[in-house]
Amino acid sequence: MKFKHSLILVLACTALALVAQEKKMRVGVIEFTAKGGIAASDAAAITELFRGELVNTEKYEVLDRNNMETVLKEQAFQQTGCTESACAVQIGKLLNMEYMIYGSVFKLSGETYVSCEVIKVETGQIRKQAKRKIDDPKKMDVSVTAIVEEISGVKPKKQTASYVKTGFGIIAINSMPTEADVYIDGQAVGKTKFFQDVKIGRHKIKVLKEGFISKEIDEDVEEGQTREINIFLEKGIGIEEAYQKRNDAFTSMWWKAGFAGVSAGLVATGFILGSMYDAQGMDKRTEYANTFGTVAATQLGDDYETLFNAADGWYWVAEGGMVMAAAFLVWGVFEYINYSAYDTMYNRMMREAQKKAFNIAPTIRYSANELGLGVRLTF
C-alpha cells in the first residue's frame, strides 16, 4: 500500500513538472529602433522577423504586434523609440508580460548590427543581451535566427506541413513592405503575406511592389516542409520596372502628341469654317443693308444671322481645340521628361549590370612548342 502511494506521488510530481515545463513564458517584442542611417522600415521588418523566429523556438508565448499596438493605443502609450529598460518595463506592465525584448538596428563603421536585450518585467533586470553583425543583407533571416538562438538557448524549429499531400511543400513569403505581388515560375499567385502549397523542387520566385526594387530568388521546396522566405524590398526602381515605365511613358507621349495633333486640326478647321461663314454673313448683311425695307430684306436678315451663328459656333470649336491642344502638348512634354528620365535610368542600370556579367574575349596562346586559341573570362 505504501508503495502504491509513493508511485502515485511520483506520477503526480512528474505531471506537475511536465506542466511547468510546457508552460511558455509571455514575451512582448518592442519595435527595434533604427539608428545611424538605417531606414525605419528595415528595422520594422527585422523586428517582425525576430518575432517569427521567437515563436518558432516554441519556448515563448509571443504577443502579436497588432494586439500590442491596440493595447498601447488604448493606454495612449507610444512604443516608438523605446530603447531603455524603464520604458520596456512600463510597457511590459501595461501588457501583462513576463519579459520584454527591445533593441536597435544600427550602422557602425559601415557595418550593420542588430542588438537586443531581454528584461524581466517584475524586477526590471536585464536577463540577456545579444548583438550580431549582418554580414549579408540578403541573408538577414540567418542573422536574426542566430540572435534568437543566442538569447533563448533554443534553435528555432523549421516548420513542417504534414497535412500537405505527397509531392508538395509549402512556400510562405513575408515582405516589407507588405502587399507585394508574388510570382512563382512567372505566374502571378497572390500578394504577401503569402502561404501556398507548391510542387517539390526548385522554383523561381519574384516579389515586386510599385516604387520598390523587385527581387528574384531561386528556392528549393522539400516535401512536407514549409520554406519561409522573408523579403526586404528597397525603395527605388529596378531594371524591369525602369524598362516598363520608359515604354509606358514613350507610348503615352505619342498618344498625347496624337491628341494634340487632332486638337490642332480642330483649331484649323474651326478657324477656316468660321472665317468662311463669317465672310458669307458679311456679304448677306451688305445685301440686307442695300435692300432694307423690302420683302427680300427680311429673308436676307435671317440668312446673315444664321451664317454669323454658324461662324461663332466654329470659332468656339477652334478655341476649344486650342485649349485641348495646349493641354495635351504640356502633358506630352511631361511624358517626354518622364521618358527621358526612365531611359537614362534604364541605360545606366544596364551598363552596371553588364559590368557584372561575364566578358568573353578570345586570346592567342603561343609558345615555342604550341600555338592555340584560348578564352579569357573577365568579370
C-alpha positions in Angstrom: 0.0 0.0 0.0 2.8 2.4 0.9 4.4 1.5 -2.5 1.2 2.4 -4.3 1.0 5.8 -2.5 4.6 6.5 -3.4 4.0 5.7 -7.0 1.1 8.0 -7.2 3.1 10.8 -5.6 5.9 10.3 -8.1 3.5 10.3 -11.0 1.8 13.5 -9.7 5.2 15.2 -9.3 6.2 14.2 -12.8 2.9 15.5 -14.2 3.4 18.8 -12.4 6.9 19.0 -13.7 5.8 18.4 -17.3 3.1 21.0 -17.0 5.6 23.5 -15.6 8.0 22.6 -18.4 5.4 23.1 -21.1 4.3 26.5 -19.8 5.5 29.1 -22.1 6.8 32.5 -21.0 4.8 35.5 -22.0 7.0 37.8 -24.1 6.5 41.1 -25.8 8.8 42.5 -28.5 9.1 46.3 -28.9 9.8 47.6 -32.3 13.5 47.8 -32.8 14.8 51.4 -33.2 16.6 52.4 -36.4 19.9 54.3 -35.9 22.8 55.6 -37.9 21.2 55.8 -41.3 19.1 52.6 -41.1 15.6 53.0 -42.5 12.7 52.7 -40.1 11.0 50.2 -42.5 14.1 47.9 -42.3 14.1 48.0 -38.5 10.4 47.1 -38.5 11.0 44.2 -40.9 13.8 42.9 -38.7 11.5 43.1 -35.7 8.8 41.1 -37.5 11.4 38.5 -38.4 12.6 38.4 -34.8 9.0 37.8 -33.6 8.5 35.0 -36.0 11.8 33.2 -35.1 11.0 33.7 -31.4 7.6 31.8 -32.0 9.5 29.0 -33.8 11.5 28.3 -30.7 8.2 27.1 -29.1 9.6 28.4 -25.8 7.7 31.7 -25.6 4.2 33.0 -25.9 4.8 36.0 -28.1 2.3 38.8 -28.1 1.1 39.7 -31.6 2.2 43.1 -32.9 -1.3 44.2 -33.7 -2.6 43.3 -30.3 0.3 45.1 -28.7 -0.4 48.3 -30.7 -4.1 48.1 -29.9 -3.5 47.9 -26.1 -0.8 50.7 -26.2 -3.1 52.9 -28.2 -5.9 52.5 -25.7 -3.4 53.5 -23.0 -2.2 56.4 -25.1 1.4 55.0 -25.0 3.9 55.1 -27.8 6.4 52.2 -28.1 8.4 54.0 -30.8 11.8 55.0 -29.7 11.7 52.8 -26.6 15.4 52.0 -26.0 15.7 51.9 -22.2 14.8 49.3 -19.7 12.5 51.6 -17.7 10.4 52.2 -20.8 10.3 48.4 -21.6 9.2 47.6 -18.1 6.4 50.2 -18.2 5.2 48.7 -21.5 5.5 45.2 -20.1 3.3 46.0 -17.1 0.7 47.5 -19.4 0.7 44.4 -21.5 0.9 42.0 -18.5 4.1 40.4 -19.9 6.7 38.4 -18.0 9.6 39.5 -20.3 10.1 42.3 -22.8 12.6 42.5 -25.6 13.8 45.7 -27.1 16.7 46.5 -29.4 18.1 48.6 -32.2 19.4 48.2 -35.7 22.4 50.5 -36.4 25.4 51.1 -38.5 29.0 51.3 -37.2 32.0 51.9 -39.4 29.9 50.9 -42.4 28.8 47.6 -40.9 25.1 46.9 -39.9 24.4 45.4 -36.5 21.3 44.2 -34.6 21.3 44.3 -30.8 18.7 43.4 -28.3 18.1 43.0 -24.6 15.7 40.7 -22.6 14.3 42.3 -19.5 12.3 40.7 -16.7 9.3 43.0 -16.2 8.8 42.1 -12.5 12.3 43.0 -11.4 13.4 45.3 -14.2 16.7 43.3 -14.5 18.3 42.7 -17.9 18.5 38.9 -18.2 20.2 38.6 -21.6 21.9 40.6 -24.3 22.8 39.8 -27.8 24.4 41.6 -30.7 25.1 40.3 -34.2 26.7 41.8 -37.3 24.7 41.5 -40.5 27.2 40.1 -43.0 24.8 39.8 -45.9 21.6 41.8 -46.1 20.1 39.1 -48.4 20.5 36.6 -45.6 19.0 38.7 -42.9 16.9 35.8 -41.6 20.0 33.8 -40.8 21.4 36.5 -38.6 18.1 37.1 -36.9 17.8 33.3 -36.2 21.3 33.3 -34.7 20.3 36.2 -32.3 17.1 34.4 -31.3 19.1 31.2 -30.7 21.6 33.1 -28.6 19.0 34.7 -26.2 16.7 31.7 -26.0 19.2 28.9 -25.9 16.9 27.1 -28.4 17.3 26.8 -32.1 14.1 27.9 -33.9 12.4 24.9 -35.4 11.8 24.5 -39.1 8.1 24.5 -39.7 6.7 21.3 -41.1 3.5 20.8 -43.0 2.5 17.1 -42.5 -1.0 17.8 -43.9 0.4 18.7 -47.4 -0.2 16.0 -50.0 2.6 13.8 -51.3 4.9 15.6 -53.7 4.2 19.1 -52.3 5.7 21.5 -49.8 4.7 25.0 -48.6 6.1 28.4 -49.6 5.4 31.1 -47.0 6.6 34.6 -48.1 6.7 37.7 -46.0 7.8 41.1 -47.3 8.5 44.5 -46.0 6.5 46.4 -47.2 3.6 44.1 -47.3 1.0 43.7 -50.1 3.7 43.0 -52.6 2.9 40.9 -55.7 4.3 37.4 -55.8 5.2 35.5 -58.9 6.2 31.8 -58.9 7.8 30.5 -62.1 6.5 33.5 -64.0 2.9 33.1 -62.8 1.1 35.7 -60.6 0.0 33.8 -57.5 -1.0 36.4 -54.9 0.3 39.0 -52.5 2.3 39.0 -49.4 1.8 37.7 -46.7 1.7 34.6 -49.0 1.2 31.0 -48.0 0.6 28.2 -50.5 1.5 24.6 -51.3 3.7 24.0 -54.4 5.3 21.1 -56.1 8.6 20.0 -54.7 11.7 21.1 -56.5 13.3 24.4 -57.4 11.1 27.4 -58.1 11.9 30.9 -59.3 10.2 33.4 -57.0 9.8 37.1 -57.8 8.4 39.7 -55.4 7.6 43.2 -56.6 5.8 46.3 -55.5 5.3 49.7 -57.1 8.0 52.1 -56.0 10.4 49.4 -54.8 13.1 47.4 -56.4 11.8 43.9 -57.3 13.7 40.8 -56.1 14.1 37.4 -57.7 15.3 34.3 -55.9 15.5 30.5 -56.5 14.2 28.3 -53.7 14.1 24.6 -53.2 10.9 23.2 -51.8 11.1 19.9 -49.9 8.2 17.5 -49.5 6.1 18.2 -46.4 8.3 21.2 -45.4 7.5 24.9 -45.1 10.0 27.2 -46.8 9.7 30.5 -45.1 11.1 33.4 -47.1 11.5 37.0 -45.8 12.0 39.6 -48.5 13.1 43.2 -47.9 12.3 45.5 -50.8 14.4 48.6 -51.1 12.8 51.9 -52.3 13.7 52.6 -55.9 13.2 51.2 -59.4 14.8 48.1 -60.8 15.8 47.3 -64.4 12.5 45.7 -65.3 10.4 48.5 -63.8 12.5 51.2 -65.4 12.2 49.5 -68.8 8.4 49.2 -68.4 8.0 52.8 -67.2 10.2 54.0 -70.0 8.0 52.2 -72.6 4.8 53.4 -70.9 6.0 57.0 -70.9 7.0 56.7 -74.6 3.6 55.3 -75.6 1.8 57.9 -73.5 3.9 60.7 -75.0 2.9 59.7 -78.5 -0.8 59.4 -77.6 -0.7 62.9 -76.1 1.1 64.1 -79.3 -1.7 62.5 -81.4 -4.4 64.1 -79.4 -2.6 67.4 -79.6 -2.5 67.0 -83.4 -6.2 66.2 -83.5 -6.9 69.2 -81.4 -4.7 71.4 -83.7 -6.8 70.0 -86.6 -9.9 71.2 -84.8 -8.4 74.6 -84.4 -7.6 74.9 -88.1 -11.0 73.6 -89.1 -12.8 75.9 -86.7 -11.0 79.0 -87.9 -11.3 78.1 -91.6 -15.0 77.3 -91.5 -15.7 80.2 -89.0 -14.0 82.6 -91.4 -15.9 81.2 -94.3 -19.3 81.6 -92.6 -18.3 85.0 -91.3 -17.4 86.2 -94.8 -20.7 84.9 -96.2 -22.6 86.5 -93.3 -20.9 89.8 -94.1 -22.0 89.6 -97.8 -25.6 88.8 -96.8 -25.5 91.7 -94.4 -24.4 94.0 -97.1 -27.2 92.8 -99.3 -29.6 93.2 -96.4 -28.5 96.9 -96.0 -28.9 97.6 -99.7 -32.5 96.1 -99.8 -33.6 97.4 -96.4 -37.4 97.9 -96.2 -38.2 95.5 -99.0 -39.7 92.0 -98.7 -36.3 90.4 -99.7 -34.6 92.1 -96.8 -36.4 90.0 -94.2 -35.1 86.8 -95.7 -31.6 88.3 -96.1 -31.6 89.3 -92.4 -32.4 85.7 -91.3 -29.7 84.4 -93.6 -26.9 86.6 -92.3 -27.8 85.8 -88.7 -27.7 82.1 -89.4 -24.3 82.5 -91.0 -22.9 84.5 -88.2 -24.2 82.0 -85.6 -22.5 79.2 -87.6 -19.3 81.2 -87.7 -19.5 81.7 -83.9 -20.0 78.0 -83.4 -16.9 77.1 -85.4 -14.9 79.8 -83.7 -15.9 78.2 -80.4 -14.7 74.8 -81.7 -11.4 76.4 -82.7 -11.0 78.0 -79.2 -11.8 74.7 -77.5 -9.3 73.0 -79.8 -6.6 75.5 -78.8 -7.2 74.7 -75.1 -7.1 71.0 -75.7 -4.0 71.2 -77.9 -2.2 73.2 -75.3 -3.2 70.8 -72.5 -2.1 67.7 -74.5 1.1 69.5 -75.5 2.0 70.3 -71.9 1.0 66.8 -70.9 3.2 65.4 -73.7 6.2 67.4 -72.6 5.8 65.9 -69.1 5.7 62.4 -70.5 8.8 63.2 -72.6 10.6 64.3 -69.4 9.5 61.0 -67.7 10.6 59.0 -70.8 14.0 60.7 -70.8 14.5 60.1 -67.1 13.5 56.5 -67.2 15.5 55.9 -70.4 18.6 57.4 -68.7 18.0 55.3 -65.6 17.4 52.1 -67.6 20.6 52.6 -69.7 22.6 53.3 -66.6 21.3 50.1 -64.9 22.0 48.1 -68.0 25.6 49.3 -68.1 26.1 48.5 -64.4 24.6 45.0 -65.0 26.8 44.4 -68.0 29.9 45.2 -65.9 28.9 42.4 -63.5 28.3 39.9 -66.4 31.0 37.7 -67.9 33.0 39.2 -70.7 34.4 36.5 -73.1 37.4 37.6 -75.1 39.5 35.3 -77.4 43.2 35.1 -76.6 46.0 33.6 -78.6 48.4 31.3 -76.7 51.8 30.9 -78.2 55.0 29.2 -77.2 57.9 27.6 -78.9 56.1 24.2 -78.9 52.5 25.1 -79.4 50.1 27.6 -80.9 46.5 27.6 -79.7 43.3 29.6 -79.2 42.0 30.1 -75.7 39.3 32.1 -74.0 39.7 34.6 -71.2 36.8 35.2 -68.8 36.7 38.5 -67.0 34.0 39.9 -64.7 
